[in-house]
């Protein structure tokens, strides 16, 4: 007796679900048992794409092109033979888009710092498939372990400004699973914040107080001392 038709398996060839935009992809649909010939039909979002007839149990190959977001998912295939009714459907298939990352932006809430101050640096690529790994540099020296982000969010590190050497040039780099697509950020420099001179306001305050005393003394002489002197004559 012929074996009952089994649910086919839909897999990409050569086996990865990671794709790039405008990439041609081959899908393989195969059932392990059934009564040949077998008719395979590929569907995308329940719409028929193509049909292939197989005289034995060898896989059917379908070529698709990833040209938009709607091409990323919704794939299924159906296997039918001469003795099974209704046919059998495969698993659904969803691709993961590999998108090259954009040049990351390196920034900080403050561009001025002074010795003994804690500061932060943020690095973010606004485009590119996740996850993204960031590494921070000062000059050519690596100053952080790799920071991997699973969401579209900036990688942040904390720095302590301890000496004049900490005011050097900082950069970060970003990379993802898109091959040969490492991008470096803009350069960022902290500048030394001017120390506030507290003696100047003190001097100004003392001068104002002295002037007010002089004015007060002059008014007292004019309105009190001189009239009382004239009255006593």
Protein Blocks (a to p, Z undefined) as FASTA:
>chain_A
ZZddddddddddehiabdcehiacddddddfbdcddddddddeehiafbdcddfblcdcd
dddddfbfklmgoiacddddfkbghiaadddddddddddddddddddfbfbdcehiacdd
ddddfbdcddddddddehjbcfbdcdddfbdcddddddddfbfklmmccddddddfbehi
accdddddddddddddfklmmmmmmmmmmmmmmmmmmmmmmmmmmmmmmmmZZ
